[in-house]
Amino acid sequence: MPFGRENEDAEISKSTLLVYFYILRKREACGVREVQRALGFSSSSSAHYHLEKLVDQGFLAKDPYGNYRINQKAKVKVLSRFLIIRGFPLPKQLIYAAVTTAMCLSFVAFFWVSLTSTAVLALLPGVVASGIFYYETVKAWSILKFESASSVLSARY
């Protein structure tokens, strides 16, 4: 795929996505060895493979010095589930879950005195929706292997 062309349909693997997020979080160009060390790849060829895969799909650009940087025009389909805040992926479902939880809690707080079984039954869809949103948040984070990569994604550069 030529550089600069938008690619909304391409999917990238978990390791490749971690490389993409590392460079996105860093916000500057970086080399193969840096990615290898930061993400704990066993060899530089593993890091090079993932970087070149991202270049081939148009998500990264390679400069004349061999450094890789984010191609701002490309769109990664799996990222449509996330808000990227300073390079940190935040699942959109987490925001939905927080809002529905806040609505349910405020309903209980306002109607605590007159909380009847009918009111609790009316509250049930909001509680179920919150649960579903929290489940989807965990599922979205698991795509990124968030538990093992949280130190890489949240590190300050």
N, C-alpha and C positions, 0 to 999 in steps of 0.2 A: 504494500500500500504506500503510495507516495506521501511524503511529509506534508503535514498541514491539512490533510483531508480528514473530515469528520468521520468517526466510526462509532455509531451508536449500537450496532448489533454485536460487536466483538465481545467475547467473554474471555477473561483471563483467569489463570489458576490462582490458588491461594498464595503460593510462594511468590509468584509474579506480582500479585496484588500487594503483597507486603513490600516488595521492592518499590512499587509505584508509590505507596503511602510513605515509605521512608524518604524518597526524594521530594514528595509533596510537602512533607513535614519540614524537611531541611530548608526548602525554599531557595536552594542554590544548586548549581551544577556539582556533580560528584563523580568520582571515578569508580572503576570496577573493584579495586582493592578496598576502598572505603565501604562500599556496599557489602562486600564479603565479610569484613570485620564486624560491621554494625549489625548485620542480620545473622551472623554465625554460620555462614555457608562453609562447607568443608574445603572447597577450593575456589579459586578465582574464576575458574571456567563455569561453575554453577551460577555465580553472580553475573558473569558475562552473558550466559545463555538467557537469563531472565531480562537483563537490560536490552539485549538485542531483540528479544521477542517483543518488548514494549516499543522499541524503535520501529520494527517491522509493521506493527499494528498502528503506528502513528501516535502513540501516547507519549513517547519521549522523543527528543531530538538530540543528536550527537554533534558536538562542536568539533572543530578541527584538531583540538588538543586531546580528543578521546573522552571528554567528560560528557555526562548525560544530564539533560534538564527536561522539565515538564513542557510538553506541547500544550499550550493553553487552549488551542482550538479543538482538541480531541475530546470526545465524551466517552466515558467508560460506563457501560450499561449497569454493572453491579453497583456503581456509585450513585445511581439514581435513588437508592434506598437511604442515602446518607446526606447529612449536611456536613460540609467540610468547613470547620472553624479552626483557622490557623494551622491547617494540615492535619487536624484531628478529626477522625470520622465519628459523627454522632448520628445514630439511626433516627430517622424521622419518627418512627413508632414510639421512641422514648418521649418525645414531646407530646404526642397524642396521649400516651399513657399518663403522663404527668397532668395534663389538662383534665382528662376524664376522672382521674383520682381526686384532683382538687375540687371538681364539681360535685363528686359524690360526698366528699368530706364536708364541703360547705353546706350541702343539703342536710346532712346529719346535724351539723352545728346549728343551723337555723331552725330546724324542726325537731330538735332533741326532745323538747317537752311533749310535743304532740306526735311522737313517732309511733305509728300504729303498724299493724301487719300489712295494711294496704300501702302505706308509705314505703315500707321496707320492700314490698313486692315491686313498687314503682321504681325503686332504687336499683333493683337487681340487674336490669340491662346495662346500666352504667358500670356496675361492678364487674360484670362479665366482659364488657368492652375493655375495661382497664386491664383485666387479666390477659385478654387476647393480645392487647398492645404490648404488655410486658413480655409475653411469650415471643412475639415477633421480634422484639428488641434483642432478646437473647439469641434468637435464631440468626438475626442479621450480624451480630457480633461474632457468632461462631464461624461465619463465613471467613472472617479475617483471622481465625485462630487467635482471637483477641487475648486469651489467657496467656499464651506463650509469647505474644508479641507486644504486650502492653508496655513493657519497658522501652522498646524501640520506638513505638508510636508516641509515647508521652515524654520521651527524653527531650531536654532543652538543648538546642544547638546554638 
